C-alpha cells in the first residue's frame, strides 16, 4: 500500500474508534439520565413521547433553576 493510502486508512480507523467510543458514552449518559428521571419523577416518561423530549428537557432546566434559587 502506498504511504498516502496507509495514512488514510489509519485516520479512518482512528475516527471509527472515536465514533464508536462516543456512541457508547452517549448511550450510557442517556441511560443514567433516564434512571435519574425515574428516581426524581416517577412515571415522567409515560407522559411524554419521543417528540416531546425537548419539552422534558425544558422542564428539567426550569426545575434545576428553581432548586438552585432555593438553596
N, C-alpha and C positions, 0 to 999 in steps of 0.2 A: 504494500500500500504506500502511495506517496505520503510525504510528511503532512501536506495540507489536509488530505482526507483523514489521516490518522488524528490530526488535531481536531477536526470537526467531529469525528466520532467520539473523542474524549469529552469534548464540550457537550455534545448531545447526551452522553451517558451521565455526565455530572448534572445537567439540567433535569434529566429524567429522575434522578435520585432526589434532587431538591423538590421536584414536583410531588413525588410520592410521599416524601417526608412531610411536606407542607399539608398535604391532604390528610395524612394520619393525624397530625396535630389539630387540624381543623375539626375533624370528626370527634376527637377527644374533647375539645373545647365545647362543642355542641352538646355532647352527652353530659358533660359537667354542668353546663348551663341548664339543660333540661332537668337534671336531678335537683339542682338548687331551686329551680322554679317550682318543682313538685313539693319541695320542703316548705317554701315560703307561701305559695299559693296553690294549695291542693285543688285539683280539677281545673286549673287555669287553661291547659291546652285543650280541654274538652269544649271550652267556649270559643276558641279561635280555630280557624282552619289555616292552612298554609298561606293563603292570600292575605291574611291579616297579621302576618308575622311582624311586619313593621309597626303596626299598632301596638302589638305586645311589647316591643322594644321601647316605644314611647311611654307606655305605662310604667315600665321598669325605670326609665330615666326620670320620670316625674316622681316616682316613689323614692328613688335614691336621693334626689334633690330635697324632697321633703324630710327625709330621715336625717340628712346632713344638717339641715337648718335647725332641726330639733335637738341636735347634740350640743 
